């Protein structure tokens, strides 16, 4: 009788262990495939951003500030004549710094003050970029950098890149599945890794030392820019 009770108890204890041993086998019956897919689109830039400013050096701070303000007003007037809206002209930097002359074994000597005023300008008619830059130089702008060419509203292009990335990920999953003699059962997860916009380097720059004649009839070629989105996707294969 005692042997029967022990045998029954051993059977009851063994049953859960057998059930537990079957769970991992069912869990690993499917294969998980992780893919990073990229979708890319190309666009022609439709927005130019330049930095234009004036530096003036005069013996006194007051003279430097007044002359700088007058020169910047001419620069702003030139921008308005070119059709640039006030909302697209933004002050980027203002500064007033003393200038010194240094000599060996001598204390520095104040020689004057340098005033600087720089604005950031956006404009959308890229064909007029060169003409506007030349006009700014003629009106006294002696510190110019840019233009930086970019996409004004890139979200539509990014959405197109996202659709391409998902399609690329699905196609690659099918490729792996066929190579493994399996099939794609379902998409397990998807996440966006990031959107990237790669503008070209600034094609134009000018400083106060460059004569106006050297930049006459400046031409700007917008070219194209690439926008991409990376998508991480996980698939179940069987």
Backbone as CSV, one residue per row, in Angstrom:
resi,resn,N_x,N_y,N_z,CA_x,CA_y,CA_z,C_x,C_y,C_z
1,UNK,0.843,-1.210,0.000,0.000,0.000,0.000,0.869,1.247,0.000
2,UNK,1.951,1.168,0.823,2.845,2.303,0.889,3.512,2.539,-0.450
3,UNK,3.901,1.449,-1.179,4.527,1.587,-2.494,3.578,2.235,-3.487
4,UNK,2.267,1.945,-3.421,1.280,2.541,-4.342,1.169,4.034,-4.121
5,UNK,1.187,4.462,-2.837,1.077,5.891,-2.532,2.291,6.626,-3.047
6,UNK,3.491,6.050,-2.842,4.702,6.686,-3.322,4.720,6.786,-4.830
7,UNK,4.259,5.781,-5.532,4.231,5.792,-6.996,3.277,6.852,-7.511
8,UNK,2.131,6.988,-6.851,1.152,7.987,-7.268,1.690,9.396,-7.046
9,UNK,2.383,9.581,-5.927,2.952,10.903,-5.640,4.025,11.253,-6.655
10,UNK,4.857,10.289,-7.007,5.901,10.534,-7.999,5.296,10.891,-9.336
11,UNK,4.197,10.264,-9.703,3.535,10.570,-10.974,2.983,11.975,-10.987
12,UNK,2.405,12.419,-9.853,1.848,13.773,-9.770,2.950,14.820,-9.864
13,UNK,4.102,14.557,-9.253,5.207,15.494,-9.302,5.831,15.544,-10.682
14,UNK,5.836,14.458,-11.377,6.447,14.401,-12.701,5.596,15.091,-13.751
15,UNK,4.282,15.144,-13.573,3.390,15.711,-14.585,3.664,17.181,-14.842
16,UNK,3.771,18.058,-13.840,4.082,19.464,-14.121,5.436,19.631,-14.791
17,UNK,6.415,18.803,-14.373,7.739,18.923,-14.977,7.687,18.619,-16.461
18,UNK,6.905,17.611,-16.825,6.785,17.275,-18.243,6.108,18.392,-19.005
19,UNK,5.073,19.012,-18.400,4.371,20.122,-19.055,5.298,21.313,-19.233
20,UNK,6.130,21.585,-18.213,7.056,22.698,-18.318,8.099,22.449,-19.396
21,UNK,8.497,21.240,-19.576,9.514,20.926,-20.578,9.002,21.131,-21.986
22,UNK,7.688,21.112,-22.199,7.109,21.265,-23.525,6.976,22.736,-23.930
23,UNK,6.972,23.693,-22.994,6.743,25.098,-23.302,7.857,25.704,-24.149
24,UNK,9.145,25.542,-23.792,10.197,26.126,-24.629,10.193,25.601,-26.061
25,UNK,9.847,24.344,-26.234,9.815,23.795,-27.589,8.816,24.530,-28.456
26,UNK,7.649,24.887,-27.898,6.644,25.624,-28.662,7.089,27.059,-28.902
27,UNK,7.835,27.675,-27.933,8.220,29.069,-28.032,9.259,29.299,-29.126
28,UNK,10.097,28.320,-29.395,11.163,28.490,-30.371,10.812,27.893,-31.729
29,UNK,9.557,27.597,-31.956,9.171,27.003,-33.239,9.201,28.029,-34.369
30,UNK,9.183,29.344,-34.042,9.251,30.397,-35.049,10.619,31.068,-35.006
31,UNK,11.025,31.663,-36.145,12.295,32.379,-36.248,12.023,33.875,-36.340
32,UNK,12.756,34.639,-35.582,12.607,36.096,-35.613,13.690,36.699,-36.497
33,UNK,13.286,37.603,-37.368,14.202,38.288,-38.275,14.127,39.786,-38.022
34,UNK,15.272,40.397,-37.664,15.356,41.836,-37.430,16.039,42.498,-38.623
35,UNK,15.426,43.576,-39.139,15.930,44.250,-40.334,15.954,45.760,-40.102
36,UNK,17.004,46.405,-40.575,17.073,47.876,-40.620,17.000,48.280,-42.085
37,UNK,15.946,48.967,-42.475,15.726,49.344,-43.869,15.764,50.858,-44.010
38,UNK,16.261,51.307,-45.144,16.394,52.737,-45.409,15.557,53.108,-46.629
39,UNK,14.832,54.215,-46.520,14.106,54.780,-47.650,14.685,56.141,-47.989
40,UNK,14.979,56.378,-49.257,15.606,57.633,-49.675,14.797,58.306,-50.768
41,UNK,14.772,59.633,-50.722,14.158,60.432,-51.782,15.094,61.591,-52.097
42,UNK,14.942,62.148,-53.279,15.768,63.268,-53.726,14.871,64.457,-54.054
43,UNK,15.294,65.630,-53.611,14.528,66.844,-53.858,15.469,67.968,-54.304
44,UNK,14.914,68.922,-55.040,15.643,70.127,-55.413,15.403,71.170,-54.312
45,UNK,16.436,71.751,-53.733,16.247,72.750,-52.671,15.364,73.902,-53.139
46,UNK,14.509,74.382,-52.237,13.618,75.490,-52.573,13.727,76.638,-51.573
47,UNK,14.756,76.593,-50.711,14.944,77.652,-49.717,16.441,77.913,-49.549
48,UNK,16.807,79.184,-49.583,18.200,79.583,-49.365,18.276,80.437,-48.100
49,UNK,19.301,80.199,-47.303,19.527,80.968,-46.083,20.942,81.540,-46.145
50,UNK,21.045,82.837,-45.982,22.358,83.481,-45.987,22.539,84.271,-44.697
51,UNK,23.793,84.532,-44.390,24.145,85.405,-43.282,24.828,86.631,-43.873
52,UNK,24.280,87.806,-43.617,24.828,89.050,-44.174,25.012,90.052,-43.050
53,UNK,26.155,90.701,-43.060,26.398,91.655,-41.990,27.382,92.736,-42.381
54,UNK,27.552,93.672,-41.455,28.448,94.811,-41.651,29.340,94.937,-40.428
55,UNK,30.631,95.115,-40.678,31.571,95.446,-39.615,32.138,96.838,-39.873
56,UNK,32.209,97.640,-38.838,32.780,98.986,-38.959,33.790,99.202,-37.844
57,UNK,34.891,99.834,-38.176,35.944,100.134,-37.210,36.160,101.638,-37.181
58,UNK,35.934,102.260,-36.012,36.083,103.697,-35.870,36.769,104.021,-34.536
59,UNK,37.299,105.248,-34.421,38.051,105.590,-33.204,37.223,105.540,-31.927
60,UNK,35.926,105.852,-32.015,35.086,105.849,-30.816,33.958,104.828,-30.967
61,UNK,33.448,104.397,-29.812,32.349,103.440,-29.825,31.111,104.040,-30.469
62,UNK,30.832,105.306,-30.176,29.649,105.959,-30.740,29.723,106.026,-32.259
63,UNK,30.859,106.389,-32.784,31.016,106.483,-34.236,30.885,105.115,-34.891
64,UNK,31.451,104.092,-34.254,31.361,102.743,-34.816,29.918,102.265,-34.857
65,UNK,29.178,102.510,-33.772,27.783,102.067,-33.710,26.927,102.829,-34.716
66,UNK,27.095,104.132,-34.789,26.264,104.932,-35.696,26.519,104.566,-37.153
67,UNK,27.775,104.435,-37.531,28.065,104.093,-38.928,27.588,102.680,-39.255
68,UNK,27.726,101.772,-38.287,27.267,100.406,-38.505,25.756,100.362,-38.688
69,UNK,25.043,101.121,-37.869,23.580,101.140,-37.971,23.137,101.698,-39.316
70,UNK,23.809,102.746,-39.801,23.446,103.329,-41.092,23.703,102.344,-42.227
71,UNK,24.838,101.629,-42.155,25.156,100.653,-43.199,24.159,99.503,-43.186
72,UNK,23.786,99.040,-41.994,22.828,97.934,-41.916,21.451,98.338,-42.407
73,UNK,21.095,99.590,-42.212,19.806,100.051,-42.722,19.798,99.992,-44.246
74,UNK,20.922,100.328,-44.890,21.008,100.212,-46.346,20.907,98.753,-46.780
75,UNK,21.511,97.864,-46.009,21.439,96.427,-46.328,20.006,95.928,-46.212
76,UNK,19.311,96.326,-45.149,17.917,95.907,-44.981,17.033,96.480,-46.092
77,UNK,17.294,97.718,-46.488,16.513,98.319,-47.574,16.730,97.550,-48.875
78,UNK,17.959,97.116,-49.117,18.236,96.333,-50.321,17.493,95.012,-50.294
79,UNK,17.402,94.401,-49.128,16.668,93.137,-49.005,15.175,93.355,-49.260
80,UNK,14.628,94.434,-48.729,13.199,94.705,-48.941,12.914,94.996,-50.416
81,UNK,13.823,95.731,-51.074,13.640,95.990,-52.507,13.684,94.690,-53.314
82,UNK,14.417,93.730,-52.804,14.503,92.433,-53.483,13.292,91.554,-53.215
83,UNK,12.351,92.057,-52.406,11.128,91.302,-52.140,11.194,90.389,-50.936
84,UNK,12.207,90.544,-50.089,12.329,89.718,-48.890,11.400,90.267,-47.806
85,UNK,10.523,89.409,-47.289,9.582,89.829,-46.251,10.314,90.040,-44.922
86,UNK,9.756,90.929,-44.098,10.373,91.212,-42.795,10.489,89.954,-41.943
87,UNK,9.506,89.052,-42.067,9.545,87.835,-41.251,10.726,86.924,-41.621
88,UNK,11.289,87.155,-42.813,12.418,86.330,-43.255,13.761,87.001,-43.012
89,UNK,13.758,88.128,-42.288,15.002,88.826,-41.912,15.093,88.799,-40.388
90,UNK,16.112,88.164,-39.863,16.230,88.006,-38.415,17.635,88.383,-37.957
91,UNK,17.697,89.225,-36.930,18.999,89.584,-36.375,19.661,88.342,-35.784
92,UNK,20.906,88.097,-36.201,21.630,86.911,-35.737,22.689,87.240,-34.705
93,UNK,23.322,88.421,-34.831,24.384,88.770,-33.877,24.635,90.264,-33.888
94,UNK,24.892,90.800,-32.710,25.285,92.199,-32.527,26.489,92.216,-31.592
95,UNK,27.496,93.034,-31.924,28.652,93.094,-31.036,29.369,94.432,-31.179
96,UNK,30.028,94.831,-30.101,30.888,96.015,-30.084,32.101,95.663,-29.254
97,UNK,33.280,95.697,-29.875,34.498,95.268,-29.194,35.607,96.294,-29.377
98,UNK,36.368,96.552,-28.313,37.518,97.456,-28.441,38.638,96.795,-29.236
99,UNK,39.386,97.616,-29.961,40.539,97.144,-30.726,41.809,97.717,-30.098
100,UNK,42.821,96.886,-29.962,44.064,97.313,-29.332,45.251,97.074,-30.268
101,UNK,46.273,97.891,-30.097,47.550,97.662,-30.763,48.532,97.157,-29.717
102,UNK,49.202,96.065,-30.072,50.117,95.448,-29.117,51.555,95.603,-29.608
103,UNK,52.438,95.941,-28.689,53.868,96.050,-28.977,54.636,95.352,-27.864
104,UNK,55.794,94.859,-28.207,56.592,94.104,-27.248,57.004,94.989,-26.078
105,UNK,56.776,94.449,-24.896,57.148,95.128,-23.643,56.422,96.458,-23.456
106,UNK,55.268,96.596,-24.118,54.472,97.816,-23.988,53.033,97.432,-23.634
107,UNK,52.380,98.269,-22.839,50.967,97.985,-22.559,50.125,98.169,-23.827
108,UNK,49.034,97.434,-23.949,48.188,97.587,-25.133,47.611,99.000,-25.246
109,UNK,47.507,99.466,-26.482,46.994,100.813,-26.747,45.658,100.690,-27.470
110,UNK,44.625,101.340,-26.928,43.313,101.328,-27.557,43.358,102.123,-28.867
111,UNK,42.959,101.480,-29.965,42.988,102.149,-31.266,41.607,102.443,-31.819
112,UNK,40.564,101.854,-31.249,39.230,102.103,-31.770,38.254,101.030,-31.318
113,UNK,37.101,101.034,-31.964,36.045,100.077,-31.629,35.502,99.457,-32.913
114,UNK,35.227,98.154,-32.845,34.677,97.434,-33.987,33.224,97.038,-33.682
115,UNK,32.295,97.561,-34.479,30.882,97.224,-34.333,30.496,96.238,-35.430
116,UNK,29.689,95.263,-35.061,29.276,94.235,-36.017,27.790,93.952,-35.856
117,UNK,27.108,93.815,-36.986,25.679,93.517,-36.992,25.428,92.520,-38.118
118,UNK,24.834,91.380,-37.793,24.613,90.319,-38.774,23.155,89.883,-38.739
119,UNK,22.580,89.680,-39.923,21.212,89.183,-40.027,21.209,87.868,-40.801
120,UNK,20.251,87.018,-40.452,20.014,85.774,-41.193,18.820,86.025,-42.110
121,UNK,18.978,85.679,-43.383,17.965,85.997,-44.395,17.524,84.730,-45.114
122,UNK,16.217,84.555,-45.228,15.664,83.446,-45.990,15.021,83.970,-47.271
123,UNK,15.257,83.288,-48.372,14.512,83.630,-49.586,14.321,82.386,-50.434
124,UNK,13.211,82.385,-51.154,12.740,81.173,-51.816,12.898,81.196,-53.338
125,UNK,13.202,82.343,-53.894,13.442,82.421,-55.329,14.937,82.226,-55.559
126,UNK,15.352,80.961,-55.686,16.776,80.660,-55.743,17.447,81.223,-56.985
127,UNK,16.679,81.470,-58.032,17.278,82.031,-59.243,17.816,83.440,-58.999
128,UNK,17.305,84.111,-57.988,17.739,85.481,-57.690,18.801,85.531,-56.596
129,UNK,19.249,84.372,-56.125,20.217,84.342,-55.034,21.466,85.148,-55.360
130,UNK,22.059,84.906,-56.530,23.273,85.606,-56.910,23.077,87.105,-57.002
131,UNK,21.964,87.524,-57.612,21.692,88.952,-57.754,21.517,89.620,-56.389
132,UNK,20.867,88.928,-55.460,20.664,89.501,-54.132,21.998,89.622,-53.395
133,UNK,22.849,88.612,-53.514,24.164,88.679,-52.873,24.981,89.848,-53.414
134,UNK,24.954,90.021,-54.721,25.692,91.131,-55.320,25.151,92.480,-54.853
135,UNK,23.816,92.587,-54.735,23.206,93.832,-54.269,23.617,94.134,-52.829
136,UNK,23.689,93.097,-51.995,24.099,93.307,-50.606,25.528,93.830,-50.534
137,UNK,26.387,93.283,-51.366,27.781,93.750,-51.378,27.851,95.210,-51.792
138,UNK,27.090,95.572,-52.812,27.109,96.970,-53.278,26.594,97.932,-52.218
139,UNK,25.695,97.443,-51.349,25.128,98.315,-50.320,25.963,98.345,-49.049
140,UNK,27.094,97.657,-49.059,27.989,97.775,-47.910,28.134,96.548,-47.040
141,UNK,27.437,95.470,-47.351,27.611,94.247,-46.565,29.014,93.704,-46.818
142,UNK,29.822,93.610,-45.778,31.190,93.130,-45.944,31.458,91.820,-45.221
143,UNK,30.420,91.198,-44.690,30.519,89.876,-44.084,29.339,89.049,-44.579
144,UNK,29.581,88.149,-45.528,28.512,87.323,-46.099,28.956,85.871,-46.103
145,UNK,28.065,84.994,-45.679,28.305,83.558,-45.795,27.026,82.889,-46.271
146,UNK,27.186,81.820,-47.024,26.039,81.134,-47.601,26.049,81.297,-49.104
147,UNK,24.964,80.926,-49.758,23.737,80.468,-49.112,23.810,79.014,-48.676
148,UNK,23.063,78.697,-47.614,22.818,77.321,-47.231,21.495,76.927,-47.879
149,UNK,21.544,75.957,-48.774,20.350,75.538,-49.505,19.681,74.378,-48.789
150,UNK,18.366,74.440,-48.669,17.656,73.414,-47.932,16.248,73.249,-48.479
151,UNK,15.488,72.333,-47.869,14.089,72.084,-48.232,13.216,72.832,-47.235
152,UNK,12.315,73.658,-47.727,11.505,74.491,-46.841,10.578,73.653,-45.971
153,UNK,9.807,72.754,-46.568,8.864,71.902,-45.823,9.137,70.445,-46.202
154,UNK,10.066,69.798,-45.483,10.511,68.465,-45.898,9.632,67.309,-45.452
155,UNK,8.574,67.552,-44.663,7.836,66.443,-44.074,7.191,65.548,-45.134
156,UNK,6.678,66.137,-46.215,6.080,65.314,-47.276,7.130,64.391,-47.888
157,UNK,8.331,64.913,-48.099,9.412,64.081,-48.637,9.790,62.981,-47.651
158,UNK,9.826,63.297,-46.363,10.139,62.284,-45.362,9.072,61.188,-45.327
159,UNK,7.803,61.565,-45.488,6.738,60.563,-45.518,6.927,59.607,-46.701
160,UNK,7.326,60.151,-47.838,7.594,59.292,-48.995,8.765,58.351,-48.703
161,UNK,9.778,58.867,-48.023,10.924,58.024,-47.657,10.504,56.941,-46.666
162,UNK,9.596,57.246,-45.757,9.124,56.248,-44.794,8.416,55.090,-45.505
163,UNK,7.557,55.427,-46.476,6.857,54.384,-47.230,7.868,53.503,-47.967
164,UNK,8.890,54.125,-48.557,9.910,53.354,-49.262,10.690,52.463,-48.305
165,UNK,10.984,52.976,-47.111,11.730,52.178,-46.135,10.953,50.939,-45.724
166,UNK,9.647,51.094,-45.491,8.824,49.942,-45.110,8.760,48.930,-46.246
167,UNK,8.585,49.420,-47.474,8.548,48.512,-48.621,9.886,47.785,-48.769
168,UNK,10.983,48.482,-48.576,12.302,47.840,-48.653,12.473,46.783,-47.566
169,UNK,11.990,47.085,-46.359,12.088,46.117,-45.267,11.289,44.859,-45.531
170,UNK,10.076,45.015,-46.038,9.246,43.841,-46.360,9.890,43.001,-47.465
171,UNK,10.406,43.681,-48.495,11.036,42.951,-49.596,12.260,42.182,-49.099
172,UNK,13.028,42.765,-48.212,14.212,42.086,-47.701,13.824,40.903,-46.812
173,UNK,12.760,41.071,-46.041,12.283,39.953,-45.217,11.864,38.776,-46.087
174,UNK,11.166,39.051,-47.184,10.776,37.977,-48.108,12.012,37.301,-48.702
175,UNK,13.038,38.080,-49.013,14.264,37.527,-49.572,14.934,36.567,-48.591
176,UNK,15.069,36.991,-47.337,15.667,36.120,-46.328,14.827,34.862,-46.124
177,UNK,13.521,35.021,-46.087,12.643,33.872,-45.862,12.808,32.837,-46.977
178,UNK,12.837,33.291,-48.235,13.005,32.353,-49.352,14.360,31.661,-49.279
179,UNK,15.400,32.415,-48.921,16.736,31.827,-48.822,16.806,30.775,-47.721
180,UNK,16.004,30.921,-46.692,15.991,29.979,-45.577,14.961,28.874,-45.765
181,UNK,14.220,28.911,-46.872,13.171,27.919,-47.087,11.990,28.105,-46.154
182,UNK,11.725,29.356,-45.803,10.646,29.669,-44.875,9.732,30.711,-45.518
183,UNK,8.785,31.193,-44.743,7.898,32.253,-45.207,7.683,33.263,-44.095
184,UNK,7.352,34.498,-44.474,7.057,35.538,-43.494,5.632,35.352,-43.001
185,UNK,5.499,35.201,-41.694,4.171,34.995,-41.103,3.523,36.320,-40.740
186,UNK,4.284,37.166,-40.078,3.711,38.451,-39.647,4.818,39.423,-39.286
187,UNK,4.441,40.698,-39.243,5.329,41.759,-38.765,5.143,41.866,-37.258
188,UNK,6.240,41.717,-36.518,6.168,41.716,-35.063,6.264,43.135,-34.498
189,UNK,7.195,43.938,-35.024,7.361,45.298,-34.510,7.997,46.166,-35.582
190,UNK,7.800,47.481,-35.449,8.420,48.452,-36.356,8.681,49.734,-35.580
191,UNK,9.843,50.339,-35.820,10.182,51.600,-35.165,11.055,52.424,-36.099
192,UNK,10.940,53.745,-35.948,11.714,54.642,-36.801,13.024,54.999,-36.119
193,UNK,14.120,54.815,-36.846,15.428,55.088,-36.282,15.857,56.533,-36.430
194,UNK,15.234,57.266,-37.366,15.595,58.661,-37.533,15.513,59.099,-38.978
195,UNK,15.330,60.407,-39.165,15.280,61.002,-40.495,16.521,61.852,-40.685
196,UNK,17.117,61.763,-41.876,18.378,62.447,-42.144,18.241,63.298,-43.395
197,UNK,18.690,64.538,-43.279,18.718,65.457,-44.420,20.160,65.897,-44.596
198,UNK,20.732,65.624,-45.746,22.146,65.917,-45.983,22.267,67.042,-47.003
199,UNK,22.380,68.320,-46.541,22.582,69.430,-47.482,24.015,69.485,-47.946
200,UNK,24.250,70.046,-49.125,25.632,70.198,-49.592,26.321,71.319,-48.836
201,UNK,27.648,71.419,-48.912,28.344,72.529,-48.250,27.976,73.863,-48.864
202,UNK,28.133,74.941,-48.070,27.825,76.278,-48.566,28.714,76.610,-49.756
203,UNK,28.121,77.007,-50.886,28.939,77.239,-52.061,29.511,78.645,-52.180
204,UNK,29.240,79.526,-51.213,29.635,80.928,-51.384,30.016,81.518,-50.042
205,UNK,31.047,82.290,-50.043,31.424,83.032,-48.838,32.204,84.256,-49.260
206,UNK,32.063,85.342,-48.531,32.773,86.577,-48.857,33.144,87.291,-47.576
207,UNK,34.308,87.886,-47.536,34.700,88.716,-46.400,35.038,90.115,-46.879
208,UNK,35.409,90.954,-45.940,35.611,92.364,-46.262,36.776,92.593,-47.214
209,UNK,37.704,91.655,-47.295,38.887,91.853,-48.139,38.620,91.582,-49.611
210,UNK,37.497,90.943,-49.943,37.227,90.592,-51.325,36.610,91.771,-52.070
211,UNK,37.170,92.192,-53.199,36.595,93.313,-53.946,35.259,92.946,-54.559
212,UNK,34.403,93.961,-54.750,33.072,93.716,-55.292,33.143,93.089,-56.672
213,UNK,34.094,93.502,-57.504,34.166,92.987,-58.867,34.403,91.499,-58.905
214,UNK,34.986,90.938,-57.814,35.296,89.516,-57.817,34.052,88.656,-57.658
215,UNK,32.936,89.240,-57.197,31.733,88.444,-56.999,30.593,88.912,-57.882
216,UNK,30.891,89.709,-58.896,29.838,90.199,-59.776,29.180,89.039,-60.517
217,UNK,27.867,89.134,-60.669,27.076,88.128,-61.368,27.268,86.741,-60.762
218,UNK,27.156,86.683,-59.456,27.295,85.412,-58.756,26.196,84.456,-59.198
219,UNK,26.574,83.217,-59.532,25.614,82.207,-59.948,25.491,81.141,-58.861
220,UNK,24.249,80.693,-58.624,23.986,79.672,-57.627,23.319,78.479,-58.315
221,UNK,23.901,77.298,-58.163,23.326,76.064,-58.705,22.718,75.272,-57.556
222,UNK,21.385,75.119,-57.505,20.755,74.461,-56.361,21.053,72.972,-56.272
223,UNK,21.229,72.293,-57.422,21.493,70.865,-57.380,20.356,70.089,-56.752
224,UNK,20.667,68.972,-56.106,19.663,68.160,-55.417,20.171,67.785,-54.037
225,UNK,19.245,67.393,-53.181,19.592,66.950,-51.831,18.868,65.646,-51.525
226,UNK,19.514,64.800,-50.728,18.957,63.503,-50.361,18.372,63.563,-48.956
227,UNK,17.186,62.971,-48.811,16.550,62.834,-47.508,16.283,61.347,-47.294
228,UNK,16.564,60.847,-46.108,16.398,59.417,-45.857,15.790,59.176,-44.485
229,UNK,15.133,58.024,-44.369,14.542,57.585,-43.106,14.943,56.133,-42.889
230,UNK,15.363,55.801,-41.670,15.730,54.433,-41.311,14.625,53.823,-40.448
231,UNK,14.182,52.628,-40.834,13.127,51.916,-40.114,13.677,50.582,-39.620
232,UNK,13.460,50.262,-38.340,13.805,48.945,-37.792,12.548,48.095,-37.745
233,UNK,12.616,46.878,-38.309,11.447,46.008,-38.416,11.817,44.609,-37.935
234,UNK,10.872,43.952,-37.274,11.048,42.560,-36.829,9.918,41.714,-37.416
235,UNK,10.299,40.568,-37.994,9.335,39.677,-38.635,9.403,38.284,-37.999
236,UNK,8.295,37.597,-38.068,8.247,36.196,-37.639,8.268,35.314,-38.879
237,UNK,9.229,34.396,-38.923,9.369,33.461,-40.034,9.025,32.047,-39.553
238,UNK,8.403,31.255,-40.444,8.127,29.837,-40.149,8.439,29.001,-41.375
